[in-house]
Amino acid sequence: MGEAEAAGAPRDLLLATKLVVPSMRPGRVARPRLVRRLRAATGQELVLVCAPAGFGKSTLLADWVGVDGRIAAWLSLDEADNDPVRFWRHIAAAVDAARPGVAQRAGVLVGGPGSTSVMAAVTALVNDLAAARQELLLVVDDYHLIQTADVHRSVTFLLDHLPAPLCLAVASRSDPPLPLARLRARGQLVELRAADLRFTQGEAGELFAAAAGPALPEALLSALGERTEGWAAGLQLAAVSLRGRA
């Protein structure tokens, strides 16, 4: 710990908006078939939603939180979170917002007065979540922005010792360097990929009806679905371009 911090200088402030579940936009398309798969996830499991940009990963996870009614801690990552201390300070703040007091010890250990180490903080978080016996869904969005090996190692430690009440959900544009094969073999991994997130023709029809007005002919919907390969962002752009046209 540096002299300035030891002397009582304030730490970097955490950005509160990173800890808020994204609000649902008007005209969004409900995707109950995917939410049902997510709802089957329980504690001691990793939920991985992995697909390129524009497939609706964040929207789906936010929809799950809203529909399921679980107590959820949410963290939207940015590149600054490659610092392990900053990463786990945000995690502790997110957990504390959802389950007040549970992450207090972890928050102190990771960056407060008398802080020790990141791994001590993660250990404290695991122990305190296990002792609390309160179910919690922890959502970590945009994990592909994390490139630091120390962060990956600390998250792997959490996964190796995941307390029973905790379900961890990660959204990423690429496979994170986490022990996915081991979790898959143990039946502790729930995966949704681009193939799962592609809009069906029925979902595309709902999107166009909400964004472009009158329902489009089935043949046109089918053609747009094939052209975009069910890519949510592509369908949304097509709907906007068709708005107000015959």
Backbone as a ProteinNet text record, in pm:
[ID]
protein_1_A
[PRIMARY]
MGEAEAAGAPRDLLLATKLVVPSMRPGRVARPRLVRRLRAATGQELVLVCAPAGFGKSTLLADWVGVDGRIAAWLSLDEADNDPVRFWRHIAAAVDAARPGVAQRAGVLVGGPGSTSVMAAVTALVNDLAAARQELLLVVDDYHLIQTADVHRSVTFLLDHLPAPLCLAVASRSDPPLPLARLRARGQLVELRAADLRFTQGEAGELFAAAAGPALPEALLSALGERTEGWAAGLQLAAVSLRGRA
[TERTIARY]
84.6	0	88.3	61.2	143.2	128.6	229.5	228.9	106.4	66.7	-48.6	-174.5	-194	-314.7	-308.1	-186	-171.5	-199.1	-169.4	-191.9	-337	-420.5	-562.5	-611.2	-528.5	-573.2	-685.8	-786.7	-900	-859.5	-920.4	-896.9	-975.1	-943.3	-1020.4	-1167.2	-1252.5	-1395	-1444.8	-1540.3	-1603.6	-1720	-1741.9	-1847.9	-1977.7	-2073.5	-2196.9	-2278.1	-2272.6	-2354	-2307.5	-2185.1	-2136.8	-2205.5	-2270.3	-2330.4	-2481.3	-2534.5	-2679.4	-2719.6	-2823.2	-2876.3	-2929.2	-2889.5	-2937.4	-3089.6	-3145.4	-3290.9	-3338.7	-3458.8	-3516	-3568.3	-3522.6	-3565.5	-3705.7	-3782.2	-3915	-3903.3	-3996.1	-3995.8	-3905.6	-3847.4	-3761.7	-3845.9	-3783.6	-3851.6	-3822.6	-3926.5	-3909.5	-3862.3	-3770.6	-3715.4	-3727	-3851.5	-3873.7	-3801	-3778.1	-3709.7	-3567.1	-3502.2	-3366.5	-3368.5	-3464.6	-3474.4	-3501	-3580.5	-3607.3	-3477.9	-3388	-3260.9	-3175.5	-3179.8	-3102.7	-3161.5	-3293.8	-3359.5	-3326.9	-3285.3	-3250.6	-3117.3	-3038.8	-2910.3	-2930.4	-2843.8	-2852.3	-2719.2	-2709	-2583.2	-2473.4	-2348.4	-2229.4	-2220.8	-2272.4	-2262.5	-2215	-2147.3	-2111.6	-2205.1	-2266.8	-2346.5	-2261.8	-2234.7	-2154.5	-2241.8	-2257	-2326.9	-2220	-2187.2	-2071.8	-2114.2	-2096	-2132.3	-2070	-2055.2	-2002	-2092.1	-2045	-2120.6	-2254.4	-2355.4	-2484.8	-2579.2	-2547.2	-2635.7	-2730.3	-2724.1	-2819.7	-2783.7	-2653.8	-2611.5	-2655.2	-2622.1	-2655.5	-2806.1	-2877.6	-3023.3	-3085.5	-3035.6	-3088.6	-3064.1	-2942.4	-2912.4	-2994.5	-3013.1	-3096.4	-3241.2	-3288.3	-3424	-3439.4	-3339.6	-3339.5	-3351.7	-3270.4	-3275.7	-3415.3	-3474.2	-3606	-3716.6	-3711.8	-3817.4	-3807	-3683.7	-3664.2	-3686.3	-3664.3	-3683.3	-3575.8	-3463.3	-3354.1	-3286.7	-3227	-3139.7	-3012.9	-2980.5	-2869.2	-2773.9	-2644.5	-2538.7	-2488.3	-2476.6	-2440.6	-2314.1	-2222.1	-2103.7	-2077.7	-2080.2	-2042.6	-1895.7	-1811	-1667	-1625.6	-1511.1	-1443.2	-1294.2	-1214	-1073	-996.7	-1040.7	-972.3	-980.7	-1076.9	-1094.2	-991.2	-894.1	-782.8	-691.3	-706.2	-636.5	-709.7	-642.8	-713	-778.4	-712.9	-771.5	-899.9	-895.5	-1014.9	-1125.5	-1090.4	-1188.3	-1262.7	-1187.9	-1251.6	-1316.1	-1270.5	-1343.1	-1481.7	-1489.2	-1618.8	-1706.1	-1646.3	-1723.8	-1779.5	-1695.3	-1740.5	-1852.1	-1839.2	-1943.2	-2073.7	-2064.3	-2184.1	-2254.7	-2177	-2235.3	-2295.4	-2226.3	-2275.7	-2405.8	-2419.2	-2543.3	-2660.1	-2633.1	-2739.4	-2766.9	-2660.3	-2670.1	-2589.5	-2649.1	-2574.8	-2501.1	-2373.6	-2292.4	-2215.1	-2259.5	-2194.3	-2052.9	-2030.4	-1898.6	-1816.7	-1859.2	-1789	-1644	-1621.6	-1485.5	-1399	-1456	-1380.9	-1343.1	-1435	-1407.6	-1292.9	-1285.4	-1176.2	-1044.5	-1047.2	-924.9	-865.6	-950.8	-899.6	-850.2	-894.1	-846.7	-866.5	-917.1	-941.7	-820.4	-834.7	-724.9	-681.8	-554.7	-504.7	-527.3	-544.5	-569.6	-452.2	-481	-377	-354.1	-442.1	-421.3	-555.2	-550.1	-669.9	-719.9	-628.6	-671.7	-733	-681.9	-743	-885.1	-905.6	-1038.9	-1134.8	-1087.8	-1172.8	-1206.7	-1108.8	-1133.3	-1238.1	-1226.1	-1324.4	-1463.2	-1470	-1600	-1663.1	-1583.7	-1634.8	-1686.6	-1607.1	-1646.1	-1772.7	-1780.1	-1894.1	-2021.8	-2010.5	-2127.5	-2177.6	-2083	-2121.3	-2189.1	-2136.5	-2193.1	-2330.3	-2349.2	-2476.6	-2591	-2559.5	-2660.7	-2776.5	-2745.4	-2846.7	-2814.8	-2913.7	-2890.6	-2855.4	-2761.5	-2719.1	-2676.1	-2723.1	-2676.9	-2580.2	-2456.8	-2355.6	-2332	-2366.9	-2352.3	-2232.8	-2138.9	-2021.8	-2028.2	-2053.8	-2075.6	-1946.6	-1932.1	-1817.8	-1684.8	-1682.2	-1560.1	-1446.3	-1478.6	-1374	-1276.9	-1314.6	-1225.4	-1111.5	-1123.2	-1020.7	-910.5	-787.6	-671.2	-564.6	-585.2	-484.1	-492.1	-377.6	-375	-411.5	-373.1	-403.9	-554.8	-628	-773.3	-831.2	-785.9	-836	-807.1	-688.6	-654.2	-744.6	-774.1	-859.7	-1003.6	-1053	-1187.6	-1190.5	-1082.8	-1073.5	-1077.1	-1008.9	-1012.3	-1155	-1227.1	-1367.7	-1448.4	-1428.9	-1503.3	-1467.9	-1341.1	-1298.5	-1356.8	-1398	-1448.8	-1584.7	-1662.3	-1789.3	-1882.2	-1924.7	-2014.9	-2152.8	-2221.1	-2348.4	-2452.9	-2463	-2570.2	-2541.5	-2418.4	-2378.1	-2383.2	-2445.4	-2441.3	-2372.4	-2266.5	-2190.5	-2227.5	-2266.3	-2298.8	-2200.2	-2141.1	-2040.7	-2085.4	-2083.7	-2111.1	-1981.4	-1952	-1824.2	-1839	-1755.4	-1754.7	-1668.5	-1587.7	-1502	-1489.6	-1447.1	-1432.1	-1330.1	-1367.1	-1270.7	-1173.2	-1050.7	-952.8	-981.2	-1094.6	-1139.7	-1153	-1161.3	-1162.8	-1296.5	-1330.2	-1460.1	-1473	-1366.1	-1373.2	-1397.9	-1330.4	-1348.3	-1489.2	-1539.6	-1675.8	-1778.6	-1752.8	-1844.2	-1849	-1732.9	-1726.8	-1797.9	-1797.9	-1862.4	-2011.5	-2059.5	-2199.1	-2225.6	-2123.9	-2136.5	-2128.7	-2156.5	-2149.2	-2276.5	-2339.8	-2455.7	-2409.3	-2422.3	-2368.5	-2477.9	-2473	-2552.6	-2456.5	-2463.3	-2370.9	-2447.7	-2373.6	-2435.8	-2549.4	-2531.7	-2635.5	-2765	-2751.3	-2869.6	-2933.9	-2850.7	-2898.8	-2957.4	-2936.3	-2993.6	-3145.5	-3201	-3346.5	-3414.5	-3519.7	-3603.1	-3688.1	-3756.2	-3841.3	-3954.2	-4006.6	-4112.5	-4062.5	-3942.6	-3885.3	-3854.2	-3804.6	-3777.4	-3906.3	-4015.1	-4142.9	-4188.2	-4168.6	-4204.4	-4119.9	-3991	-3901.9	-3945.3	-3975.9	-4015.9	-4151.5	-4242.1	-4373.4	-4360.7	-4266.8	-4248.3	-4171.9	-4074.5	-3986.5	-4031.6	-4098.7	-4131.4	-4280.1	-4361.9	-4505.4	-4571.2	-4649.5	-4724.7	-4634.5	-4690.9	-4615.8	-4573.4	-4453.1	-4400.7	-4444.2	-4447.2	-4479.6	-4380.6	-4430.1	-4345.5	-4224.4	-4240.4	-4128.4	-4017.1	-4056.1	-3957.1	-3887.8	-3964.5	-3905.1	-3803.9	-3840.4	-3750.8	-3622.7	-3637.1	-3520	-3429.7	-3489.8	-3410.3	-3340.1	-3409.7	-3348	-3227.5	-3239.7	-3128.4	-3012.9	-3044.5	-2939.3	-2861.2	-2931.1	-2866.1	-2819.4	-2858.8	-2829	-2878.4	-2994	-3053.9	-2980.7	-2891	-2812.7	-2902.4	-2916.8	-3012.6	-2985.3	-2858.6	-2825.8	-2858.2	-2831.2	-2862	-3010.8	-3088.6	-3233.9	-3287.9	-3230.8	-3275.5	-3246.6	-3128.9	-3094.2	-3186.9	-3218.4	-3309.2	-3448.4	-3492.6	-3624.4	-3629	-3523	-3517.9	-3521.5	-3449.7	-3444.7	-3578.8	-3661.5	-3790.6	-3903.7	-3874.5	-3978.9	-4040.1	-4170.9	-4241.4	-4246.4	-4191.8	-4195.3	-4298.6	-4344.9	-4443.6	-4373.9
-118.1	0	123.3	222.7	340.7	432.7	523.8	614.4	705	752.2	842.6	775.4	650.4	579	550.6	514.9	485.7	609.1	726.3	850.1	894.8	820.2	852	915.2	914.8	968.9	882.9	941.3	862.7	769.9	652.5	558.2	603	540.4	567	536.1	625.7	604.8	497.3	419.1	319.6	384.6	342.3	399.2	324.5	392.7	326.8	271.4	334.8	289.5	154.8	111.7	-20.1	-131.9	-95.1	-194.3	-203.3	-142.2	-137.1	-229.7	-308.7	-394.4	-304.9	-328.9	-244.1	-243.2	-126.5	-114.7	-172.3	-223.3	-283	-175	-178	-77.7	-108.2	-3.4	-25.2	-104	-192.6	-269	-390.1	-420.6	-539.4	-664.4	-767.9	-893.9	-990.9	-1036.9	-1136.4	-1267.5	-1334.9	-1460.1	-1569.3	-1611.8	-1707.7	-1840.5	-1880.8	-2009.4	-2006.3	-1889.1	-1876	-1852	-1773	-1747.3	-1877.5	-1966.5	-2095.7	-2173.7	-2168.9	-2240.8	-2178.7	-2047.7	-1980.4	-2007.2	-2011.4	-2031.4	-2167.4	-2261.6	-2393.9	-2393.1	-2286.3	-2277.8	-2262.2	-2327.8	-2322.7	-2274.3	-2274.2	-2239.7	-2337.7	-2295.4	-2374.8	-2404.7	-2314.5	-2330	-2199.7	-2215.6	-2101.2	-2098.7	-1984.2	-1961.2	-1877.2	-1929.6	-1857.6	-1824.2	-1694.6	-1647.7	-1587.7	-1659.3	-1624.6	-1610.7	-1492	-1464.9	-1331.8	-1307.9	-1178.2	-1062.6	-942.8	-821.7	-820.3	-765.2	-745.7	-862.8	-967.5	-1084.2	-1076.3	-968.4	-949.5	-1019.6	-1035.7	-1105.2	-1029.9	-901.6	-822.8	-812.4	-792.4	-780.6	-909.2	-1023.3	-1151.1	-1170.3	-1140.1	-1158.1	-1062.6	-939.4	-845.3	-891.4	-948.9	-1002.5	-1117.4	-1204	-1315.8	-1264.7	-1163.6	-1107	-1052.8	-983.1	-924.3	-1027.1	-1129.4	-1230.6	-1326.4	-1364.9	-1468.4	-1416.7	-1288.7	-1232.8	-1271	-1325	-1357.8	-1230.2	-1241	-1133.9	-1141	-1032.7	-1034.3	-919.1	-950.1	-849.3	-837.5	-714.5	-693.2	-607.7	-646.8	-566.7	-562.5	-442	-420.9	-378.5	-459.3	-435.2	-331.4	-268.1	-187.9	-221.4	-161.2	-198.8	-167.4	-68.8	-34.8	-148.3	-239.3	-349.6	-460.1	-439.7	-533.6	-526.2	-422.7	-415.1	-506.7	-612.5	-707.9	-643.3	-543.4	-477.3	-405.6	-331.6	-260.1	-358.7	-468.6	-570.7	-622	-661.5	-722.8	-620.3	-496	-391.3	-372.4	-377.7	-367.3	-489.4	-608.3	-729.2	-718.3	-677.9	-665	-561.9	-450.6	-347.4	-398.2	-475	-529.9	-627.8	-715.8	-813.3	-742.2	-639.6	-567.8	-493.6	-445.4	-378	-475.6	-601	-701	-767.2	-796	-861	-778.4	-672	-580	-651.1	-618.6	-671.3	-796.2	-875.2	-1003.2	-983.1	-878.4	-857.2	-751.8	-713.7	-606.5	-644.2	-765.3	-808.1	-816	-867.1	-875.6	-736.9	-642.1	-506.2	-442.8	-468.3	-414.7	-482.2	-614.5	-688.8	-652.3	-620.4	-595.8	-453.3	-359.7	-224.6	-124.7	-169.2	-75.4	-59.8	13.9	28.3	-108	-136.6	-265.8	-376.3	-339.1	-438.3	-535.1	-659	-761.5	-804.3	-886.7	-934.4	-965.5	-975.1	-1009.4	-1147.9	-1245.9	-1381.8	-1392.6	-1313.5	-1312.5	-1258.4	-1158	-1101.2	-1201.1	-1272.9	-1372.2	-1484.1	-1526.2	-1629	-1583	-1458.4	-1404.3	-1399	-1360.5	-1354.1	-1492.4	-1593.2	-1731	-1775.3	-1753.3	-1796.2	-1725.6	-1594.7	-1518.6	-1547.6	-1573	-1613.5	-1750.9	-1841.5	-1975.2	-1967.6	-1883.2	-1870.8	-1803.8	-1710.6	-1638.2	-1727	-1827.8	-1921.6	-1850	-1741.6	-1666.8	-1676.3	-1718.4	-1733.4	-1599.1	-1604.3	-1482.7	-1517.9	-1437.7	-1446.4	-1331	-1362.3	-1260.3	-1258.3	-1146.4	-1131.7	-1041.7	-1091.7	-1014.8	-1000.6	-879.1	-852.2	-801.8	-832.4	-786.9	-841.6	-968.8	-1027.7	-1033.8	-1024.4	-1028	-911.2	-807	-692.6	-722.8	-831.7	-867.8	-949	-897.6	-962.5	-998.5	-960.9	-979.2	-1119.1	-1189.2	-1327.1	-1334.8	-1233.9	-1237.3	-1233.2	-1158.8	-1155.9	-1292.2	-1350.3	-1482.1	-1586.9	-1580.9	-1677.1	-1660.4	-1537	-1514.3	-1558.5	-1538.2	-1584.7	-1737.2	-1799.7	-1945.6	-1998.4	-1929.3	-1967.9	-1961.5	-1856.6	-1846.1	-1964	-1997.4	-2107.9	-2242.5	-2260	-2385.2	-2402.3	-2290.3	-2296.1	-2227.2	-2236	-2164.2	-2209.3	-2115.6	-2154.6	-2191.3	-2279.2	-2333.1	-2227.6	-2115.6	-2021.3	-1935.7	-1941.3	-1847.4	-1910.6	-1840	-1875.9	-1759.8	-1789.1	-1686.5	-1691.1	-1575.9	-1565.8	-1469.7	-1512.6	-1433.7	-1415.7	-1291.6	-1263.1	-1219.3	-1276.1	-1247.3	-1266.8	-1194.8	-1211.6	-1329.1	-1381.4	-1496.5	-1581.5	-1705.9	-1795	-1738.1	-1718.3	-1669.2	-1779.5	-1742.9	-1844.6	-1894.4	-1959.4	-2016.1	-2167.5	-2245.9	-2392.6	-2445.9	-2409	-2446.5	-2597.1	-2662.8	-2807.4	-2882.3	-2840.4	-2906.1	-2885.3	-2764	-2736.2	-2811.7	-2819.8	-2892.3	-3040.1	-3097.6	-3239.1	-3265.3	-3167	-3182.3	-3149.7	-3106	-3065.8	-2934.7	-2848.8	-2720.1	-2602.7	-2627.7	-2521.6	-2520.4	-2404.2	-2380.8	-2284.8	-2323.6	-2243.3	-2200.8	-2074.7	-2024.4	-1959.3	-2002.4	-1955.8	-1879.1	-1830.8	-1752.8	-1829.7	-1960.8	-2041.7	-2039.7	-2032.7	-2027.2	-1889	-1784.1	-1646.7	-1593.6	-1663.5	-1616.8	-1609.9	-1502.8	-1485.5	-1586.8	-1647.6	-1731.8	-1641.5	-1699.9	-1619	-1554	-1626.4	-1569	-1450.9	-1463.3	-1353.2	-1234.7	-1263.5	-1155.5	-1083.2	-1158.7	-1097.4	-1002.7	-1043.5	-956	-829.4	-844.1	-728.6	-629.3	-680.5	-591.8	-528.4	-603.4	-547	-430.9	-444.7	-338.9	-219.4	-247.2	-139.9	-76	-154.6	-103.7	-91.1	-129.5	-113.6	-241.7	-235.3	-351.7	-472.5	-589.2	-712.6	-727.5	-777.9	-798.9	-935.9	-953.8	-1085.9	-1191	-1312.9	-1420.5	-1443.1	-1430.5	-1452.8	-1350.6	-1226	-1121.7	-1143.8	-1182	-1212.2	-1325.9	-1427.5	-1540.5	-1496.9	-1413.5	-1366	-1281.2	-1192.8	-1109.6	-1194.2	-1295.9	-1384.7	-1456.7	-1500.8	-1569.8	-1474.1	-1352.5	-1255.4	-1217	-1199	-1155.4	-1272	-1394.7	-1514.9	-1500.5	-1431.7	-1418.2	-1322.8	-1241.2	-1146.2	-1032.9	-1015.4	-919.7	-777.7	-735.7	-599.2	-576.2	-675.2	-663.3	-653.3	-732.9	-727.4	-592.1	-539.5	-409.7	-299.4	-302.4	-202.1	-212.7	-336.6	-355.2	-301.4	-323.9	-275.7	-123.9	-59.3	86.9	140.2	74.7	121.8	104.9	9.6	-15.2	67.1	134.2	207.6	316.2	314.7	416	386.2	271.3	236.9	127.9	124.3	21.4	-111.4
0	0	0	-84.7	-98.5	21	37.2	150.9	151	30.1	22.9	72.6	33.1	76.9	225.3	272.1	413.6	498.1	438.7	512	508.4	439.5	439.3	311.4	203.3	75.4	21.5	-41.2	-90	-202.7	-205.9	-315.6	-437.8	-551.8	-672.6	-646	-686.7	-669	-764.7	-718.1	-803.6	-877.4	-1000.2	-1082.5	-1055.3	-994.6	-951.4	-1066.9	-1183.6	-1296.8	-1351	-1316.7	-1358.8	-1280.7	-1170.7	-1081.3	-1096.5	-1201.8	-1221.9	-1336.7	-1314.8	-1422	-1534	-1660	-1770.6	-1776.8	-1801.8	-1811.4	-1944.3	-1944.1	-2062.9	-2156.9	-2280	-2377.5	-2428.9	-2461.1	-2519.9	-2650.3	-2672.2	-2795.8	-2795.9	-2680.8	-2676.8	-2699.3	-2749.4	-2775.9	-2661.3	-2595	-2489.1	-2550.7	-2483.2	-2536.8	-2430.5	-2402.9	-2294.7	-2313.8	-2439.1	-2462.3	-2406.8	-2413.8	-2360.5	-2210.2	-2163	-2019.2	-1944.4	-2003.9	-1939.2	-1918.8	-2016.7	-2002.9	-1893.1	-1882.4	-1778	-1639.9	-1632.2	-1503.4	-1443.2	-1526.6	-1476.7	-1402.1	-1418.3	-1351	-1200.4	-1123.7	-978.2	-921.3	-789.5	-725.9	-763.4	-745.8	-778.6	-928.2	-1010.1	-1154.7	-1218.7	-1333.7	-1416.4	-1536.2	-1558.7	-1678.3	-1772.7	-1891.7	-1990.3	-2110.4	-2137.4	-2256.2	-2347	-2454.1	-2536.4	-2682.2	-2737.5	-2876.6	-2917.9	-3049	-3093.8	-3054.5	-3079.5	-3045.7	-3118.8	-3053.3	-3117.4	-3113	-3037.7	-3028.3	-2909	-2831.3	-2722.2	-2593.2	-2566.6	-2444.7	-2318.9	-2313.3	-2194	-2175.6	-2286	-2278.5	-2225.5	-2271.9	-2226	-2077.2	-2030.5	-1888.8	-1802.9	-1849.4	-1775.1	-1772	-1882.3	-1888.2	-1788.9	-1782.5	-1687.6	-1544.3	-1510.2	-1375.3	-1345.6	-1443.7	-1422.2	-1412.1	-1497	-1500.6	-1381.7	-1349.8	-1248.4	-1107.3	-1088.6	-955.3	-856.3	-904.6	-813.3	-762.9	-643.8	-596.5	-681.2	-749.7	-844.4	-819.2	-827.8	-826.8	-970.3	-1020.4	-1161.7	-1170.2	-1259.1	-1285.6	-1436	-1492.3	-1632	-1634.1	-1695.5	-1692.7	-1796.6	-1770.2	-1871.1	-1862.6	-1951	-1958.5	-1831.1	-1754.2	-1628.9	-1526.8	-1543.9	-1449.7	-1469	-1559.6	-1570.2	-1448.6	-1367.7	-1239.5	-1141.2	-1089.2	-1001.6	-880.1	-820.5	-703.8	-742.4	-853.3	-899	-935.7	-1001.9	-1040.3	-917.1	-814.1	-697.1	-605.5	-609.8	-537.5	-599.6	-732.9	-799.8	-768.4	-770.4	-737.2	-596	-501.8	-362.6	-351.2	-424.6	-420.3	-480.3	-588.8	-652	-558.6	-495.7	-402.5	-282.3	-232.8	-115.9	-145.9	-271.4	-309.6	-311.8	-348.8	-357.3	-222.3	-149.1	-18.1	81.1	135.1	221.5	335.1	347.5	455.9	422.8	323.7	294.5	242.6	164.4	103.2	176.6	294.6	366.6	395.7	443.7	477.5	352.4	243.2	118.2	68.2	80.2	36.1	112.1	242.4	323.5	286.8	271.3	241.6	106.3	9.9	-124.5	-145.4	-63.9	-91.7	18.9	131.5	239.9	329	436.3	532.1	585.7	581.5	625.8	524.4	396.4	291.9	281.1	241.6	234.4	90.4	37	-99.1	-165.1	-298.2	-374.2	-336.3	-326.7	-297	-156.9	-62.9	70.6	63.1	-21.8	-37.6	-101	-203.7	-269.9	-171.3	-92.5	9.4	109.6	153.9	248	185.8	58.6	-9.5	-18.7	-55.9	-63.4	73.1	177.1	311.2	359.8	335.1	386.1	307.8	177.7	99.4	144.6	170.6	216.9	353.5	441.3	575.6	573	480.7	473.8	427.5	345.2	294.5	224.9	155.2	81.1	-68.1	-147.4	-290.4	-353.7	-448	-516.4	-658.2	-752.9	-891.4	-914	-950.1	-979.4	-1130.2	-1195.7	-1340.3	-1368.9	-1448.6	-1490	-1641.9	-1687.3	-1829.2	-1894.6	-2025.6	-2106.2	-2054.5	-2018.9	-1962.9	-2065.6	-2194.9	-2297.5	-2285.2	-2210.4	-2191	-2093.9	-2021.3	-1923	-1990.8	-1981.7	-2041.9	-1938.3	-1814.7	-1711.2	-1650.8	-1652.4	-1602.9	-1454.6	-1376.7	-1232.8	-1208	-1290.3	-1275.4	-1310.5	-1421.1	-1461.1	-1352.6	-1293.3	-1188	-1066.2	-1031.2	-914	-940.6	-1063.7	-1097.6	-1100.9	-1151.1	-1149.5	-1006.5	-915.5	-773.8	-720.6	-756	-714.3	-768.7	-896.2	-957	-892.9	-856.3	-793.9	-653.7	-593.8	-456.1	-445.7	-551	-558	-445.4	-360.8	-251.8	-304.9	-234.5	-282	-317.2	-242.7	-277.7	-401.2	-455.3	-560.1	-698.8	-792.7	-935	-1006	-1079.9	-1151.4	-1299.4	-1354.9	-1497.3	-1562.9	-1673.7	-1744.6	-1888.7	-1936.8	-2077.4	-2142.9	-2258.9	-2324.9	-2475	-2551	-2696.3	-2740.4	-2650	-2680.2	-2554.4	-2571.6	-2456.2	-2358.3	-2233.6	-2135.2	-2096.8	-2056.5	-2014.8	-1873.5	-1859.9	-1733.6	-1752.4	-1646.2	-1659.7	-1713.1	-1836.4	-1892.1	-1909.6	-1958.5	-1981.8	-1851	-1746.2	-1616.7	-1563.5	-1575.2	-1529	-1613	-1742.7	-1831.7	-1793.6	-1765.5	-1727.6	-1594.9	-1506.3	-1376.4	-1380.4	-1495.9	-1504.5	-1435.4	-1427	-1358.6	-1456.3	-1582.9	-1683.4	-1766.5	-1772.3	-1859	-1967.6	-2094.8	-2204.7	-2301.7	-2341.2	-2452.2	-2551.1	-2675.6	-2778.7	-2886.5	-2987	-3093.1	-3159.6	-3178.3	-3241.7	-3160.7	-3027.7	-2941.5	-2943.5	-2954.5	-2944.6	-3074.8	-3185.9	-3313	-3303	-3356.1	-3352.3	-3443.6	-3393.2	-3478.3	-3567	-3664.6	-3751.5	-3671.8	-3573.8	-3490.7	-3408.9	-3351.3	-3274.3	-3363.8	-3484.7	-3579.9	-3617	-3631	-3662.9	-3552.7	-3425.7	-3313.2	-3314.4	-3342.9	-3345.6	-3452.3	-3572.6	-3682.2	-3655	-3593	-3562	-3464.2	-3366.9	-3267.6	-3324.4	-3412.7	-3459.7	-3590	-3675.6	-3809.5	-3835.3	-3737.8	-3757.8	-3804.4	-3912.4	-3958.8	-3983.8	-3960.7	-3981.1	-4126.7	-4144.5	-4280.3	-4330.3	-4462.9	-4517.1	-4467.9	-4449.8	-4399.1	-4487.9	-4619.1	-4711.3	-4687.6	-4661.8	-4637.1	-4502.8	-4401.6	-4271.8	-4283.1	-4360.4	-4378.7	-4449.3	-4550.6	-4624.3	-4535.4	-4454.3	-4364.5	-4258.6	-4209.5	-4111.8	-4169.1	-4295.4	-4359.9	-4386.4	-4431.4	-4461.6	-4336	-4226.3	-4101.8	-4015.9	-4053.4	-3975.1	-3830.9	-3817.5	-3685	-3593.4	-3648.4	-3569	-3523.9	-3392.7	-3337.6	-3385.7	-3382.7	-3423.7	-3570.9	-3654.1	-3796.5	-3821.9	-3751.6	-3765.2	-3719	-3610	-3558.7	-3660.3	-3722.9	-3823.7	-3944.7	-3983.2	-4096.5	-4062.7	-3939.6	-3898	-3899.7	-3854.7	-3853.9	-3996.9	-4087.9	-4225.9	-4297.3	-4249.6	-4311.8	-4250.6	-4139.4	-4069.6	-4160.3	-4170.1	-4248.4	-4397.6	-4440.5	-4582.4	-4606.9	-4727.8	-4764.1	-4774.2
[MASK]
++++++++++++++++++++++++++++++++++++++++++++++++++++++++++++++++++++++++++++++++++++++++++++++++++++++++++++++++++++++++++++++++++++++++++++++++++++++++++++++++++++++++++++++++++++++++++++++++++++++++++++++++++++++++++++++++++++++++++++++++++++++

